[in-house]
Amino acid sequence: MEISEFQELMAELYLARDRRRGVYATLLWVVEEVGELAEAVRKGDVDSIGSEIADVIAWVCSLANILGIDVERELKRKWGARVCPRCGSNPCTCPNE
């Protein structure tokens, strides 16, 4: 499935509900899912990590839908040249931060 197809699926399934919830409440769901991912990583729960990554991506797509942002277009715009957007290299040569 392409990213754009997944974002469209999230819109079909949830956009009406997401719009009623609003941007800030949806953003809180994104943050909650990132917290659940962090917990799964901390515990080393490999089965849960994949599921939580999927949840984070789904909620980010839902947030993007509310805001009218095409996630695939933005990813291509930022990383379409296949180099680090900061240093312009592949692999990245930015100093460790």
C-alpha positions as CSV (number, residue, x, y, z in Angstrom):
1,M,0.0,0.0,0.0
2,E,1.3,3.4,-0.9
3,I,1.4,6.2,1.7
4,S,-1.3,8.1,-0.1
5,E,-3.5,5.1,-0.3
6,F,-3.2,4.6,3.5
7,Q,-3.9,8.3,4.2
8,E,-7.0,8.0,2.0
9,L,-8.1,4.9,3.9
10,M,-7.7,6.8,7.2
11,A,-9.9,9.6,5.8
12,E,-12.6,7.1,4.7
13,L,-12.6,5.4,8.0
14,Y,-12.1,8.3,10.5
15,L,-12.1,11.8,8.9
16,A,-15.6,12.8,10.0
17,R,-14.9,11.7,13.6
18,D,-11.4,13.3,13.5
19,R,-12.9,16.6,12.4
20,R,-15.4,16.6,15.3
21,R,-12.6,15.8,17.7
22,G,-10.4,18.6,16.3
23,V,-6.7,19.2,15.7
24,Y,-5.5,19.5,19.3
25,A,-7.4,16.5,20.6
26,T,-6.1,14.4,17.6
27,L,-2.6,15.6,18.3
28,L,-3.0,14.3,21.9
29,W,-3.8,10.9,20.4
30,V,-0.6,11.1,18.4
31,V,1.4,11.9,21.5
32,E,-0.3,9.1,23.4
33,E,0.5,6.6,20.7
34,V,4.2,7.7,20.7
35,G,4.2,7.1,24.4
36,E,2.8,3.6,23.9
37,L,5.5,3.0,21.3
38,A,8.2,4.2,23.7
39,E,6.9,1.9,26.4
40,A,6.9,-1.1,24.0
41,V,10.5,-0.2,23.0
42,R,11.6,0.2,26.7
43,K,10.1,-3.2,27.5
44,G,11.6,-4.8,24.3
45,D,8.2,-6.0,23.4
46,V,8.9,-6.7,19.7
47,D,5.3,-7.8,18.9
48,S,3.8,-4.6,20.3
49,I,6.5,-2.3,18.7
50,G,5.2,-3.0,15.2
51,S,1.6,-2.5,16.2
52,E,2.5,0.8,18.0
53,I,4.4,2.1,15.0
54,A,1.4,1.4,12.8
55,D,-0.8,3.3,15.3
56,V,1.5,6.3,15.3
57,I,1.5,6.4,11.5
58,A,-2.3,6.1,11.5
59,W,-2.8,8.9,13.9
60,V,-0.3,11.1,12.1
61,C,-2.2,10.5,8.9
62,S,-5.4,11.4,10.7
63,L,-3.9,14.7,11.9
64,A,-2.6,15.4,8.4
65,N,-6.1,14.8,7.0
66,I,-7.7,17.3,9.3
67,L,-5.1,19.8,8.4
68,G,-5.3,19.1,4.6
69,I,-1.7,17.9,4.3
70,D,-0.7,15.3,1.8
71,V,1.8,13.2,3.7
72,E,3.3,11.4,0.7
73,R,3.9,14.8,-1.1
74,E,5.6,16.2,1.9
75,L,7.8,13.2,2.4
76,K,8.8,13.4,-1.3
77,R,9.4,17.1,-1.0
78,K,11.7,16.7,2.0
79,W,13.5,13.5,1.2
80,G,12.8,13.0,-2.5
81,A,16.4,13.7,-3.4
82,R,17.4,10.8,-1.2
83,V,19.8,12.8,0.8
84,C,19.7,14.3,4.3
85,P,17.9,17.6,4.1
86,R,20.3,19.2,6.5
87,C,23.8,18.1,5.1
88,G,22.8,17.0,1.6
89,S,24.6,13.7,2.0
90,N,23.7,10.0,1.7
91,P,24.5,8.7,4.2
92,C,24.0,11.6,6.5
93,T,27.2,13.3,7.7
94,C,25.6,15.7,10.2
95,P,27.5,15.9,13.5
96,N,25.9,13.6,16.1
97,E,23.4,15.4,18.3
